[in-house]
Amino acid sequence: MYFGRVVGSVWCTVKHPHMTGKRMLVVQPLTPELANTGKQLICGDCTGAGAGELVYWVRGKEASFPFAPEEPPMDTTVVGIVDEVHVKRPAPNHRRAQRKK
Amino acid sequence: MLIARVVGEIVATQKHASHEGRKLLLVQVLNLDGSDRGDAVIAMDAVDAGVGDKVLLATEGFSAMTSVGRPNSPIDMAVIGFIDQIELVDGVN
């Protein structure tokens, strides 16, 4: 699973029949420290997440399992809304600074 | 499978029903020398790992969902073991 933030949603009028009624979200991947990392992507949704919320999503065939027995052609789906993140490691910048010493 | 270190946990109340009752760990994938490799990912816990542990990470759907005993659920990564030691043989690449 991967960690990110919902930054928008996508509308499609013409789409695969199994995608009918499915929400699609634009998600920005984040590091555990909540910094943006990588490029935004489109995810399906089974949680009702909205813009601004922290979420996690699955990738691969598993992404269609929340919609079983339907098999929508989704390869990424948001499966949870994150309430809290507990991180216990030095921030990456801090570590880089340490290594230079 | 990949080598990773547990760096945190996440808490989610609104999630897929199959994720109930299992810890979600933030794990940082590592290189053999222990340096970070790419971004941290979220994995479901199958062995009761905690922050700081060096672990074995299954990164494929079937192995991940069967290791946590939740077949046919949207899980694509799971922590499936603790790593005690990695032994590399010199001169063999």
N, CA and C atoms of all chains as a GROMACS GRO file, in nm:
protein
  582
    1MET      N    1   0.084  -0.119   0.000
    1MET     CA    2   0.000   0.000   0.000
    1MET      C    3   0.088   0.125   0.000
    2TYR      N    4   0.033   0.234  -0.046
    2TYR     CA    5   0.110   0.357  -0.058
    2TYR      C    6   0.032   0.469   0.010
    3PHE      N    7   0.107   0.573   0.047
    3PHE     CA    8   0.053   0.679   0.130
    3PHE      C    9   0.041   0.807   0.047
    4GLY      N   10  -0.069   0.882   0.062
    4GLY     CA   11  -0.081   1.005  -0.015
    4GLY      C   12  -0.193   1.094   0.032
    5ARG      N   13  -0.214   1.200  -0.045
    5ARG     CA   14  -0.320   1.295  -0.013
    5ARG      C   15  -0.408   1.315  -0.135
    6VAL      N   16  -0.539   1.319  -0.114
    6VAL     CA   17  -0.632   1.344  -0.225
    6VAL      C   18  -0.625   1.493  -0.259
    7VAL      N   19  -0.599   1.523  -0.386
    7VAL     CA   20  -0.591   1.663  -0.426
    7VAL      C   21  -0.700   1.701  -0.526
    8GLY      N   22  -0.784   1.608  -0.564
    8GLY     CA   23  -0.891   1.641  -0.657
    8GLY      C   24  -0.965   1.516  -0.701
    9SER      N   25  -1.057   1.534  -0.795
    9SER     CA   26  -1.128   1.417  -0.846
    9SER      C   27  -1.140   1.426  -0.997
   10VAL      N   28  -1.174   1.313  -1.058
   10VAL     CA   29  -1.181   1.304  -1.204
   10VAL      C   30  -1.321   1.264  -1.245
   11TRP      N   31  -1.370   1.327  -1.348
   11TRP     CA   32  -1.503   1.299  -1.403
   11TRP      C   33  -1.486   1.234  -1.538
   12CYS      N   34  -1.555   1.127  -1.566
   12CYS     CA   35  -1.555   1.070  -1.701
   12CYS      C   36  -1.698   1.040  -1.737
   13THR      N   37  -1.740   1.083  -1.855
   13THR     CA   38  -1.876   1.047  -1.897
   13THR      C   39  -1.874   0.919  -1.978
   14VAL      N   40  -1.776   0.904  -2.064
   14VAL     CA   41  -1.766   0.782  -2.144
   14VAL      C   42  -1.658   0.696  -2.082
   15LYS      N   43  -1.696   0.579  -2.035
   15LYS     CA   44  -1.598   0.492  -1.969
   15LYS      C   45  -1.644   0.348  -1.976
   16HIS      N   46  -1.554   0.260  -1.933
   16HIS     CA   47  -1.585   0.118  -1.930
   16HIS      C   48  -1.712   0.096  -1.846
   17PRO      N   49  -1.805   0.008  -1.892
   17PRO     CA   50  -1.931  -0.009  -1.818
   17PRO      C   51  -1.911  -0.045  -1.670
   18HIS      N   52  -1.810  -0.122  -1.638
   18HIS     CA   53  -1.788  -0.159  -1.498
   18HIS      C   54  -1.739  -0.042  -1.412
   19MET      N   55  -1.702   0.068  -1.477
   19MET     CA   56  -1.655   0.185  -1.401
   19MET      C   57  -1.772   0.277  -1.364
   20THR      N   58  -1.892   0.242  -1.411
   20THR     CA   59  -2.007   0.328  -1.384
   20THR      C   60  -2.030   0.340  -1.234
   21GLY      N   61  -2.049   0.462  -1.187
   21GLY     CA   62  -2.076   0.484  -1.046
   21GLY      C   63  -1.955   0.481  -0.956
   22LYS      N   64  -1.837   0.462  -1.012
   22LYS     CA   65  -1.716   0.459  -0.930
   22LYS      C   66  -1.653   0.597  -0.925
   23ARG      N   67  -1.615   0.639  -0.805
   23ARG     CA   68  -1.547   0.767  -0.791
   23ARG      C   69  -1.401   0.750  -0.830
   24MET      N   70  -1.345   0.856  -0.883
   24MET     CA   71  -1.202   0.854  -0.914
   24MET      C   72  -1.137   0.979  -0.857
   25LEU      N   73  -1.025   0.959  -0.792
   25LEU     CA   74  -0.959   1.068  -0.719
   25LEU      C   75  -0.820   1.094  -0.776
   26VAL      N   76  -0.778   1.219  -0.771
   26VAL     CA   77  -0.638   1.252  -0.802
   26VAL      C   78  -0.562   1.248  -0.670
   27VAL      N   79  -0.456   1.169  -0.666
   27VAL     CA   80  -0.383   1.150  -0.541
   27VAL      C   81  -0.236   1.189  -0.559
   28GLN      N   82  -0.187   1.264  -0.462
   28GLN     CA   83  -0.045   1.300  -0.460
   28GLN      C   84   0.027   1.210  -0.359
   29PRO      N   85   0.122   1.127  -0.403
   29PRO     CA   86   0.196   1.044  -0.307
   29PRO      C   87   0.276   1.132  -0.210
   30LEU      N   88   0.285   1.087  -0.085
   30LEU     CA   89   0.357   1.160   0.019
   30LEU      C   90   0.459   1.070   0.087
   31THR      N   91   0.559   1.133   0.146
   31THR     CA   92   0.649   1.060   0.236
   31THR      C   93   0.582   1.054   0.373
   32PRO      N   94   0.632   0.969   0.464
   32PRO     CA   95   0.573   0.966   0.599
   32PRO      C   96   0.578   1.102   0.667
   33GLU      N   97   0.673   1.188   0.625
   33GLU     CA   98   0.684   1.322   0.684
   33GLU      C   99   0.590   1.421   0.615
   34LEU      N  100   0.502   1.372   0.529
   34LEU     CA  101   0.399   1.450   0.459
   34LEU      C  102   0.456   1.544   0.352
   35ALA      N  103   0.574   1.515   0.301
   35ALA     CA  104   0.628   1.592   0.189
   35ALA      C  105   0.586   1.523   0.059
   36ASN      N  106   0.556   1.604  -0.044
   36ASN     CA  107   0.520   1.545  -0.173
   36ASN      C  108   0.635   1.463  -0.228
   37THR      N  109   0.602   1.351  -0.292
   37THR     CA  110   0.705   1.270  -0.356
   37THR      C  111   0.642   1.205  -0.479
   38GLY      N  112   0.714   1.207  -0.590
   38GLY     CA  113   0.661   1.144  -0.711
   38GLY      C  114   0.546   1.222  -0.772
   39LYS      N  115   0.486   1.160  -0.874
   39LYS     CA  116   0.384   1.229  -0.952
   39LYS      C  117   0.244   1.189  -0.908
   40GLN      N  118   0.149   1.282  -0.932
   40GLN     CA  119   0.010   1.253  -0.897
   40GLN      C  120  -0.042   1.138  -0.984
   41LEU      N  121  -0.142   1.067  -0.933
   41LEU     CA  122  -0.203   0.960  -1.010
   41LEU      C  123  -0.352   0.955  -0.981
   42ILE      N  124  -0.424   0.880  -1.064
   42ILE     CA  125  -0.568   0.865  -1.047
   42ILE      C  126  -0.596   0.732  -0.977
   43CYS      N  127  -0.674   0.737  -0.871
   43CYS     CA  128  -0.712   0.616  -0.799
   43CYS      C  129  -0.864   0.604  -0.798
   44GLY      N  130  -0.912   0.480  -0.800
   44GLY     CA  131  -1.052   0.455  -0.770
   44GLY      C  132  -1.072   0.478  -0.620
   45ASP      N  133  -1.196   0.466  -0.574
   45ASP     CA  134  -1.220   0.493  -0.432
   45ASP      C  135  -1.327   0.401  -0.378
   46CYS      N  136  -1.302   0.342  -0.259
   46CYS     CA  137  -1.407   0.263  -0.193
   46CYS      C  138  -1.434   0.316  -0.053
   47THR      N  139  -1.384   0.435  -0.020
   47THR     CA  140  -1.397   0.486   0.117
   47THR      C  141  -1.479   0.613   0.127
   48GLY      N  142  -1.496   0.686   0.017
   48GLY     CA  143  -1.564   0.814   0.024
   48GLY      C  144  -1.471   0.928   0.061
   49ALA      N  145  -1.341   0.912   0.035
   49ALA     CA  146  -1.244   1.017   0.067
   49ALA      C  147  -1.265   1.140  -0.021
   50GLY      N  148  -1.232   1.257   0.034
   50GLY     CA  149  -1.246   1.381  -0.042
   50GLY      C  150  -1.116   1.457  -0.045
   51ALA      N  151  -1.116   1.570  -0.118
   51ALA     CA  152  -0.994   1.647  -0.136
   51ALA      C  153  -0.937   1.691  -0.001
   52GLY      N  154  -0.806   1.682   0.012
   52GLY     CA  155  -0.738   1.725   0.132
   52GLY      C  156  -0.713   1.613   0.231
   53GLU      N  157  -0.780   1.500   0.214
   53GLU     CA  158  -0.766   1.392   0.312
   53GLU      C  159  -0.643   1.307   0.284
   54LEU      N  160  -0.582   1.260   0.393
   54LEU     CA  161  -0.471   1.165   0.381
   54LEU      C  162  -0.530   1.027   0.362
   55VAL      N  163  -0.476   0.952   0.268
   55VAL     CA  164  -0.532   0.820   0.236
   55VAL      C  165  -0.419   0.721   0.210
   56TYR      N  166  -0.455   0.594   0.201
   56TYR     CA  167  -0.361   0.497   0.147
   56TYR      C  168  -0.430   0.415   0.041
   57TRP      N  169  -0.353   0.368  -0.057
   57TRP     CA  170  -0.415   0.298  -0.168
   57TRP      C  171  -0.336   0.173  -0.204
   58VAL      N  172  -0.404   0.080  -0.269
   58VAL     CA  173  -0.338  -0.041  -0.316
   58VAL      C  174  -0.319  -0.032  -0.467
   59ARG      N  175  -0.224  -0.108  -0.513
   59ARG     CA  176  -0.190  -0.110  -0.655
   59ARG      C  177  -0.198  -0.254  -0.705
   60GLY      N  178  -0.242  -0.271  -0.828
   60GLY     CA  179  -0.244  -0.405  -0.887
   60GLY      C  180  -0.384  -0.461  -0.896
   61LYS      N  181  -0.393  -0.589  -0.920
   61LYS     CA  182  -0.524  -0.653  -0.935
   61LYS      C  183  -0.607  -0.638  -0.808
   62GLU      N  184  -0.539  -0.633  -0.694
   62GLU     CA  185  -0.608  -0.617  -0.566
   62GLU      C  186  -0.695  -0.492  -0.565
   63ALA      N  187  -0.662  -0.396  -0.650
   63ALA     CA  188  -0.738  -0.270  -0.652
   63ALA      C  189  -0.883  -0.290  -0.693
   64SER      N  190  -0.914  -0.400  -0.762
   64SER     CA  191  -1.053  -0.423  -0.804
   64SER      C  192  -1.130  -0.505  -0.700
   65PHE      N  193  -1.063  -0.562  -0.599
   65PHE     CA  194  -1.129  -0.648  -0.502
   65PHE      C  195  -1.237  -0.577  -0.419
   66PRO      N  196  -1.220  -0.448  -0.381
   66PRO     CA  197  -1.327  -0.386  -0.303
   66PRO      C  198  -1.460  -0.381  -0.378
   67PHE      N  199  -1.457  -0.396  -0.509
   67PHE     CA  200  -1.579  -0.383  -0.589
   67PHE      C  201  -1.634  -0.518  -0.631
   68ALA      N  202  -1.579  -0.628  -0.576
   68ALA     CA  203  -1.623  -0.762  -0.613
   68ALA      C  204  -1.773  -0.774  -0.586
   69PRO      N  205  -1.849  -0.853  -0.664
   69PRO     CA  206  -1.802  -0.940  -0.771
   69PRO      C  207  -1.778  -0.868  -0.904
   70GLU      N  208  -1.804  -0.737  -0.908
   70GLU     CA  209  -1.772  -0.662  -1.029
   70GLU      C  210  -1.620  -0.661  -1.047
   71GLU      N  211  -1.575  -0.646  -1.168
   71GLU     CA  212  -1.431  -0.638  -1.191
   71GLU      C  213  -1.397  -0.515  -1.273
   72PRO      N  214  -1.408  -0.397  -1.212
   72PRO     CA  215  -1.374  -0.277  -1.288
   72PRO      C  216  -1.225  -0.275  -1.322
   73PRO      N  217  -1.189  -0.222  -1.437
   73PRO     CA  218  -1.048  -0.220  -1.478
   73PRO      C  219  -0.969  -0.112  -1.406
   74MET      N  220  -0.962  -0.122  -1.274
   74MET     CA  221  -0.887  -0.025  -1.194
   74MET      C  222  -0.755  -0.087  -1.153
   75ASP      N  223  -0.648  -0.008  -1.156
   75ASP     CA  224  -0.520  -0.060  -1.108
   75ASP      C  225  -0.472   0.007  -0.980
   76THR      N  226  -0.544   0.110  -0.935
   76THR     CA  227  -0.513   0.169  -0.805
   76THR      C  228  -0.646   0.207  -0.740
   77THR      N  229  -0.660   0.175  -0.611
   77THR     CA  230  -0.783   0.211  -0.540
   77THR      C  231  -0.750   0.258  -0.399
   78VAL      N  232  -0.809   0.369  -0.360
   78VAL     CA  233  -0.797   0.417  -0.222
   78VAL      C  234  -0.878   0.323  -0.133
   79VAL      N  235  -0.813   0.265  -0.030
   79VAL     CA  236  -0.881   0.168   0.056
   79VAL      C  237  -0.890   0.214   0.201
   80GLY      N  238  -0.834   0.329   0.233
   80GLY     CA  239  -0.846   0.376   0.372
   80GLY      C  240  -0.817   0.524   0.385
   81ILE      N  241  -0.883   0.587   0.483
   81ILE     CA  242  -0.857   0.728   0.514
   81ILE      C  243  -0.772   0.732   0.641
   82VAL      N  244  -0.657   0.797   0.633
   82VAL     CA  245  -0.561   0.796   0.742
   82VAL      C  246  -0.598   0.904   0.844
   83ASP      N  247  -0.610   0.864   0.972
   83ASP     CA  248  -0.637   0.960   1.080
   83ASP      C  249  -0.507   1.011   1.141
   84GLU      N  250  -0.415   0.918   1.167
   84GLU     CA  251  -0.292   0.956   1.236
   84GLU      C  252  -0.175   0.886   1.171
   85VAL      N  253  -0.061   0.954   1.169
   85VAL     CA  254   0.064   0.894   1.124
   85VAL      C  255   0.164   0.906   1.236
   86HIS      N  256   0.220   0.796   1.280
   86HIS     CA  257   0.326   0.800   1.382
   86HIS      C  258   0.456   0.761   1.314
   87VAL      N  259   0.549   0.854   1.307
   87VAL     CA  260   0.678   0.824   1.244
   87VAL      C  261   0.787   0.839   1.349
   88LYS      N  262   0.877   0.743   1.352
   88LYS     CA  263   0.986   0.752   1.448
   88LYS      C  264   1.117   0.728   1.375
   89ARG      N  265   1.161   0.829   1.307
   89ARG     CA  266   1.294   0.824   1.245
   89ARG      C  267   1.336   0.969   1.222
   90PRO      N  268   1.467   0.993   1.214
   90PRO     CA  269   1.510   1.128   1.184
   90PRO      C  270   1.460   1.168   1.046
   91ALA      N  271   1.425   1.294   1.027
   91ALA     CA  272   1.382   1.340   0.895
   91ALA      C  273   1.494   1.316   0.794
   92PRO      N  274   1.461   1.283   0.668
   92PRO     CA  275   1.564   1.252   0.568
   92PRO      C  276   1.671   1.360   0.557
   93ASN      N  277   1.634   1.488   0.565
   93ASN     CA  278   1.733   1.596   0.553
   93ASN      C  279   1.831   1.592   0.669
   94HIS      N  280   1.775   1.563   0.785
   94HIS     CA  281   1.857   1.554   0.906
   94HIS      C  282   1.962   1.446   0.889
   95ARG      N  283   1.919   1.332   0.835
   95ARG     CA  284   2.011   1.220   0.819
   95ARG      C  285   2.120   1.252   0.718
   96ARG      N  286   2.081   1.322   0.612
   96ARG     CA  287   2.180   1.357   0.510
   96ARG      C  288   2.286   1.450   0.571
   97ALA      N  289   2.238   1.542   0.656
   97ALA     CA  290   2.331   1.634   0.721
   97ALA      C  291   2.427   1.557   0.812
   98GLN      N  292   2.374   1.457   0.878
   98GLN     CA  293   2.457   1.378   0.968
   98GLN      C  294   2.567   1.305   0.892
   99ARG      N  295   2.529   1.251   0.775
   99ARG     CA  296   2.625   1.173   0.698
   99ARG      C  297   2.742   1.259   0.652
  100LYS      N  298   2.713   1.386   0.621
  100LYS     CA  299   2.818   1.476   0.572
  100LYS      C  300   2.924   1.504   0.679
  101LYS      N  301   2.881   1.497   0.806
  101LYS     CA  302   2.974   1.534   0.915
  101LYS      C  303   3.093   1.440   0.919
  102MET      N  304   1.046  -1.052  -0.254
  102MET     CA  305   1.048  -0.996  -0.119
  102MET      C  306   1.160  -0.895  -0.107
  103LEU      N  307   1.142  -0.799  -0.017
  103LEU     CA  308   1.239  -0.692  -0.001
  103LEU      C  309   1.278  -0.679   0.147
  104ILE      N  310   1.395  -0.618   0.165
  104ILE     CA  311   1.440  -0.585   0.301
  104ILE      C  312   1.387  -0.447   0.334
  105ALA      N  313   1.335  -0.430   0.454
  105ALA     CA  314   1.280  -0.299   0.490
  105ALA      C  315   1.295  -0.276   0.639
  106ARG      N  316   1.278  -0.150   0.677
  106ARG     CA  317   1.278  -0.117   0.820
  106ARG      C  318   1.146  -0.048   0.855
  107VAL      N  319   1.088  -0.088   0.966
  107VAL     CA  320   0.963  -0.025   1.010
  107VAL      C  321   0.997   0.113   1.066
  108VAL      N  322   0.935   0.218   1.010
  108VAL     CA  323   0.964   0.354   1.056
  108VAL      C  324   0.843   0.420   1.123
  109GLY      N  325   0.729   0.354   1.120
  109GLY     CA  326   0.613   0.416   1.184
  109GLY      C  327   0.488   0.332   1.167
  110GLU      N  328   0.380   0.387   1.217
  110GLU     CA  329   0.250   0.319   1.204
  110GLU      C  330   0.149   0.422   1.157
  111ILE      N  331   0.044   0.376   1.091
  111ILE     CA  332  -0.064   0.469   1.061
  111ILE      C  333  -0.194   0.416   1.121
  112VAL      N  334  -0.281   0.509   1.153
  112VAL     CA  335  -0.410   0.476   1.211
  112VAL      C  336  -0.517   0.521   1.114
  113ALA      N  337  -0.608   0.430   1.081
  113ALA     CA  338  -0.718   0.464   0.990
  113ALA      C  339  -0.845   0.401   1.044
  114THR      N  340  -0.951   0.481   1.058
  114THR     CA  341  -1.078   0.423   1.103
  114THR      C  342  -1.166   0.389   0.984
  115GLN      N  343  -1.169   0.480   0.888
  115GLN     CA  344  -1.250   0.457   0.768
  115GLN      C  345  -1.164   0.381   0.668
  116LYS      N  346  -1.184   0.250   0.659
  116LYS     CA  347  -1.102   0.171   0.568
  116LYS      C  348  -1.179   0.050   0.522
  117HIS      N  349  -1.122  -0.023   0.428
  117HIS     CA  350  -1.187  -0.143   0.379
  117HIS      C  351  -1.201  -0.243   0.494
  118ALA      N  352  -1.316  -0.311   0.500
  118ALA     CA  353  -1.348  -0.399   0.613
  118ALA      C  354  -1.242  -0.506   0.635
  119SER      N  355  -1.178  -0.551   0.528
  119SER     CA  356  -1.080  -0.658   0.542
  119SER      C  357  -0.953  -0.611   0.612
  120HIS      N  358  -0.936  -0.480   0.632
  120HIS     CA  359  -0.815  -0.429   0.698
  120HIS      C  360  -0.834  -0.415   0.849
  121GLU      N  361  -0.955  -0.445   0.898
  121GLU     CA  362  -0.981  -0.432   1.041
  121GLU      C  363  -0.896  -0.529   1.121
  122GLY      N  364  -0.847  -0.483   1.235
  122GLY     CA  365  -0.781  -0.574   1.329
  122GLY      C  366  -0.638  -0.608   1.296
  123ARG      N  367  -0.578  -0.541   1.201
  123ARG     CA  368  -0.436  -0.564   1.171
  123ARG      C  369  -0.364  -0.431   1.171
  124LYS      N  370  -0.241  -0.433   1.219
  124LYS     CA  371  -0.163  -0.309   1.220
  124LYS      C  372  -0.120  -0.270   1.080
  125LEU      N  373  -0.117  -0.141   1.053
  125LEU     CA  374  -0.063  -0.090   0.927
  125LEU      C  375   0.070  -0.022   0.959
  126LEU      N  376   0.175  -0.073   0.899
  126LEU     CA  377   0.308  -0.023   0.929
  126LEU      C  378   0.362   0.060   0.814
  127LEU      N  379   0.430   0.168   0.847
  127LEU     CA  380   0.505   0.244   0.747
  127LEU      C  381   0.644   0.180   0.741
  128VAL      N  382   0.681   0.129   0.628
  128VAL     CA  383   0.812   0.065   0.618
  128VAL      C  384   0.894   0.131   0.508
  129GLN      N  385   1.022   0.149   0.536
  129GLN     CA  386   1.115   0.205   0.439
  129GLN      C  387   1.195   0.092   0.378
  130VAL      N  388   1.186   0.076   0.247
  130VAL     CA  389   1.262  -0.028   0.179
  130VAL      C  390   1.410   0.009   0.182
  131LEU      N  391   1.496  -0.092   0.202
  131LEU     CA  392   1.639  -0.068   0.219
  131LEU      C  393   1.722  -0.138   0.112
  132ASN      N  394   1.840  -0.082   0.088
  132ASN     CA  395   1.941  -0.152   0.009
  132ASN      C  396   2.016  -0.248   0.100
  133LEU      N  397   2.103  -0.329   0.040
  133LEU     CA  398   2.179  -0.424   0.121
  133LEU      C  399   2.269  -0.355   0.223
  134ASP      N  400   2.316  -0.233   0.189
  134ASP     CA  401   2.403  -0.163   0.284
  134ASP      C  402   2.324  -0.088   0.390
  135GLY      N  403   2.193  -0.099   0.387
  135GLY     CA  404   2.111  -0.036   0.491
  135GLY      C  405   2.064   0.104   0.456
  136SER      N  406   2.102   0.155   0.338
  136SER     CA  407   2.056   0.287   0.299
  136SER      C  408   1.915   0.280   0.241
  137ASP      N  409   1.845   0.393   0.242
  137ASP     CA  410   1.707   0.396   0.193
  137ASP      C  411   1.701   0.370   0.043
  138ARG      N  412   1.598   0.299   0.003
  138ARG     CA  413   1.578   0.270  -0.139
  138ARG      C  414   1.436   0.314  -0.174
  139GLY      N  415   1.424   0.430  -0.236
  139GLY     CA  416   1.293   0.481  -0.275
  139GLY      C  417   1.212   0.529  -0.155
  140ASP      N  418   1.083   0.540  -0.175
  140ASP     CA  419   0.996   0.596  -0.073
  140ASP      C  420   0.944   0.489   0.022
  141ALA      N  421   0.898   0.535   0.137
  141ALA     CA  422   0.837   0.443   0.233
  141ALA      C  423   0.701   0.397   0.180
  142VAL      N  424   0.662   0.276   0.218
  142VAL     CA  425   0.533   0.222   0.176
  142VAL      C  426   0.457   0.175   0.301
  143ILE      N  427   0.332   0.139   0.281
  143ILE     CA  428   0.249   0.091   0.391
  143ILE      C  429   0.226  -0.058   0.374
  144ALA      N  430   0.252  -0.134   0.479
  144ALA     CA  431   0.235  -0.279   0.472
  144ALA      C  432   0.153  -0.327   0.589
  145MET      N  433   0.075  -0.432   0.566
  145MET     CA  434  -0.001  -0.491   0.674
  145MET      C  435   0.090  -0.585   0.753
  146ASP      N  436   0.066  -0.592   0.882
  146ASP     CA  437   0.156  -0.664   0.970
  146ASP      C  438   0.109  -0.808   0.989
  147ALA      N  439   0.195  -0.905   0.955
  147ALA     CA  440   0.159  -1.046   0.974
  147ALA      C  441   0.237  -1.109   1.089
  148VAL      N  442   0.336  -1.039   1.146
  148VAL     CA  443   0.424  -1.101   1.246
  148VAL      C  444   0.438  -1.019   1.374
  149ASP      N  445   0.357  -0.918   1.392
  149ASP     CA  446   0.364  -0.830   1.508
  149ASP      C  447   0.498  -0.757   1.516
  150ALA      N  448   0.535  -0.691   1.409
  150ALA     CA  449   0.658  -0.611   1.405
  150ALA      C  450   0.632  -0.475   1.466
  151GLY      N  451   0.740  -0.408   1.505
  151GLY     CA  452   0.727  -0.275   1.564
  151GLY      C  453   0.828  -0.180   1.504
  152VAL      N  454   0.818  -0.052   1.543
  152VAL     CA  455   0.906   0.051   1.489
  152VAL      C  456   1.052   0.017   1.519
  153GLY      N  457   1.137   0.028   1.418
  153GLY     CA  458   1.280   0.001   1.434
  153GLY      C  459   1.321  -0.136   1.387
  154ASP      N  460   1.226  -0.229   1.372
  154ASP     CA  461   1.260  -0.365   1.331
  154ASP      C  462   1.301  -0.370   1.185
  155LYS      N  463   1.398  -0.455   1.155
  155LYS     CA  464   1.435  -0.483   1.016
  155LYS      C  465   1.354  -0.604   0.973
  156VAL      N  466   1.280  -0.590   0.865
  156VAL     CA  467   1.180  -0.692   0.833
  156VAL      C  468   1.187  -0.736   0.687
  157LEU      N  469   1.117  -0.845   0.661
  157LEU     CA  470   1.102  -0.897   0.527
  157LEU      C  471   0.965  -0.853   0.476
  158LEU      N  472   0.964  -0.796   0.355
  158LEU     CA  473   0.842  -0.735   0.304
  158LEU      C  474   0.797  -0.809   0.177
  159ALA      N  475   0.677  -0.864   0.181
  159ALA     CA  476   0.619  -0.925   0.061
  159ALA      C  477   0.548  -0.816  -0.018
  160THR      N  478   0.578  -0.804  -0.146
  160THR     CA  479   0.526  -0.690  -0.222
  160THR      C  480   0.436  -0.735  -0.337
  161GLU      N  481   0.371  -0.844  -0.318
  161GLU     CA  482   0.283  -0.894  -0.424
  161GLU      C  483   0.151  -0.936  -0.359
  162GLY      N  484   0.042  -0.917  -0.432
  162GLY     CA  485  -0.090  -0.934  -0.373
  162GLY      C  486  -0.115  -1.068  -0.308
  163PHE      N  487  -0.096  -1.176  -0.382
  163PHE     CA  488  -0.136  -1.306  -0.330
  163PHE      C  489  -0.061  -1.343  -0.203
  164SER      N  490   0.073  -1.326  -0.207
  164SER     CA  491   0.152  -1.361  -0.089
  164SER      C  492   0.117  -1.270   0.029
  165ALA      N  493   0.091  -1.144   0.002
  165ALA     CA  494   0.060  -1.052   0.111
  165ALA      C  495  -0.074  -1.086   0.175
  166MET      N  496  -0.176  -1.108   0.092
  166MET     CA  497  -0.308  -1.130   0.151
  166MET      C  498  -0.320  -1.267   0.217
  167THR      N  499  -0.251  -1.368   0.168
  167THR     CA  500  -0.257  -1.498   0.235
  167THR      C  501  -0.176  -1.496   0.364
  168SER      N  502  -0.067  -1.419   0.368
  168SER     CA  503   0.015  -1.418   0.490
  168SER      C  504  -0.059  -1.353   0.606
  169VAL      N  505  -0.149  -1.260   0.579
  169VAL     CA  506  -0.228  -1.201   0.688
  169VAL      C  507  -0.364  -1.269   0.703
  170GLY      N  508  -0.384  -1.375   0.626
  170GLY     CA  509  -0.508  -1.453   0.639
  170GLY      C  510  -0.631  -1.383   0.589
  171ARG      N  511  -0.616  -1.298   0.489
  171ARG     CA  512  -0.732  -1.226   0.435
  171ARG      C  513  -0.735  -1.245   0.283
  172PRO      N  514  -0.773  -1.364   0.237
  172PRO     CA  515  -0.775  -1.385   0.092
  172PRO      C  516  -0.878  -1.296   0.023
  173ASN      N  517  -0.852  -1.262  -0.099
  173ASN     CA  518  -0.942  -1.179  -0.180
  173ASN      C  519  -0.973  -1.044  -0.117
  174SER      N  520  -0.873  -0.986  -0.053
  174SER     CA  521  -0.893  -0.851   0.000
  174SER      C  522  -0.787  -0.760  -0.060
  175PRO      N  523  -0.814  -0.629  -0.063
  175PRO     CA  524  -0.721  -0.537  -0.129
  175PRO      C  525  -0.596  -0.510  -0.045
  176ILE      N  526  -0.505  -0.605  -0.041
  176ILE     CA  527  -0.379  -0.590   0.032
  176ILE      C  528  -0.267  -0.626  -0.065
  177ASP      N  529  -0.170  -0.536  -0.082
  177ASP     CA  530  -0.062  -0.568  -0.176
  177ASP      C  531   0.076  -0.571  -0.112
  178MET      N  532   0.084  -0.544   0.018
  178MET     CA  533   0.214  -0.552   0.086
  178MET      C  534   0.194  -0.600   0.228
  179ALA      N  535   0.284  -0.687   0.273
  179ALA     CA  536   0.274  -0.735   0.411
  179ALA      C  537   0.414  -0.758   0.467
  180VAL      N  538   0.428  -0.732   0.595
  180VAL     CA  539   0.551  -0.764   0.667
  180VAL      C  540   0.539  -0.909   0.710
  181ILE      N  541   0.630  -0.994   0.659
  181ILE     CA  542   0.612  -1.138   0.680
  181ILE      C  543   0.726  -1.201   0.760
  182GLY      N  544   0.819  -1.120   0.810
  182GLY     CA  545   0.925  -1.179   0.893
  182GLY      C  546   1.021  -1.075   0.945
  183PHE      N  547   1.097  -1.114   1.048
  183PHE     CA  548   1.204  -1.028   1.099
  183PHE      C  549   1.335  -1.076   1.038
  184ILE      N  550   1.423  -0.982   1.007
  184ILE     CA  551   1.555  -1.021   0.957
  184ILE      C  552   1.654  -1.012   1.072
  185ASP      N  553   1.718  -1.125   1.104
  185ASP     CA  554   1.821  -1.125   1.209
  185ASP      C  555   1.956  -1.092   1.148
  186GLN      N  556   1.984  -1.150   1.033
  186GLN     CA  557   2.118  -1.140   0.978
  186GLN      C  558   2.112  -1.159   0.828
  187ILE      N  559   2.194  -1.084   0.757
  187ILE     CA  560   2.209  -1.105   0.613
  187ILE      C  561   2.355  -1.140   0.588
  188GLU      N  562   2.376  -1.251   0.521
  188GLU     CA  563   2.514  -1.293   0.499
  188GLU      C  564   2.545  -1.284   0.351
  189LEU      N  565   2.646  -1.208   0.316
  189LEU     CA  566   2.690  -1.197   0.177
  189LEU      C  567   2.825  -1.265   0.163
  190VAL      N  568   2.839  -1.346   0.058
  190VAL     CA  569   2.965  -1.416   0.038
  190VAL      C  570   3.057  -1.329  -0.046
  191ASP      N  571   3.175  -1.307   0.001
  191ASP     CA  572   3.271  -1.223  -0.070
  191ASP      C  573   3.306  -1.282  -0.206
  192GLY      N  574   3.320  -1.195  -0.305
  192GLY     CA  575   3.366  -1.238  -0.436
  192GLY      C  576   3.260  -1.300  -0.523
  193VAL      N  577   3.138  -1.312  -0.475
  193VAL     CA  578   3.030  -1.365  -0.557
  193VAL      C  579   2.932  -1.252  -0.585
  194ASN      N  580   2.917  -1.217  -0.711
  194ASN     CA  581   2.824  -1.110  -0.744
  194ASN      C  582   2.713  -1.160  -0.832
   0.00000   0.00000   0.00000
